Amino acid sequence: AMPERWSIVLTHDTKQEMDNVWFTEDKPEDILKRIEEKGYKEVSLIGGGMANSLFMNAGLVTDLYITINPTIF
């Protein structure tokens, strides 16, 4: 967790606790509603395929930035 940011972790294990971190299994729409209620105007979705798909399929992604990292095997 970064102290200057509020992080949200999508998980079924919502009993975890950490400063500035919200562990949730809420729907993407409900997550964004809570973020908006806290006064945030911008959100970055940084996750894996499952988290990204949840928000994309709900029509909640407005911009997509792709970073390509070359890998040598």
C-alpha positions in Angstrom: 0.0 0.0 0.0 1.1 3.6 -0.7 0.3 6.0 2.1 -0.7 8.8 -0.2 -3.2 6.6 -2.1 -6.3 4.7 -1.3 -6.0 1.2 -2.7 -8.8 -1.3 -3.4 -8.2 -5.0 -3.6 -10.7 -7.3 -5.3 -10.8 -10.4 -3.2 -13.1 -13.0 -1.6 -11.1 -12.6 1.6 -12.6 -9.3 2.8 -11.6 -9.8 6.4 -8.1 -8.5 5.8 -7.2 -5.0 7.2 -4.5 -2.6 6.2 -4.3 1.2 6.3 -5.5 2.9 3.1 -6.6 -0.4 1.7 -10.2 -1.6 1.1 -10.6 -5.3 0.5 -13.9 -6.0 -1.3 -15.8 -8.4 -3.5 -18.4 -5.7 -4.5 -19.5 -5.2 -8.1 -17.5 -2.7 -10.1 -20.4 -0.2 -10.2 -20.6 -0.3 -6.4 -16.9 0.2 -6.0 -16.9 3.2 -8.3 -19.9 4.7 -6.4 -18.0 4.4 -3.1 -14.9 5.9 -4.7 -16.9 8.9 -5.9 -18.5 9.3 -2.4 -15.0 9.6 -1.0 -14.4 12.6 -3.3 -12.1 11.0 -5.8 -12.4 12.2 -9.4 -10.0 9.8 -11.2 -9.3 6.1 -10.8 -6.6 3.8 -12.2 -7.4 0.2 -12.6 -4.2 -1.8 -12.2 -5.0 -5.4 -12.1 -4.9 -8.7 -13.9 -7.2 -10.0 -16.6 -10.1 -10.9 -14.2 -10.3 -7.4 -12.6 -9.8 -5.7 -15.9 -12.6 -7.8 -17.5 -15.0 -7.0 -14.7 -14.7 -3.3 -15.2 -14.6 -3.5 -19.0 -17.6 -5.8 -19.3 -19.5 -3.3 -17.1 -18.7 -0.5 -19.5 -16.7 1.4 -16.9 -13.3 1.8 -18.6 -12.9 5.0 -20.6 -9.2 5.0 -21.4 -6.8 2.1 -21.9 -3.0 2.4 -21.6 -0.9 -0.6 -22.5 2.7 -1.0 -21.5 4.7 -3.6 -23.4 7.6 -5.1 -21.4 10.0 -7.2 -23.5 11.0 -10.5 -22.0 14.0 -12.6 -23.0 13.8 -16.3 -22.4 
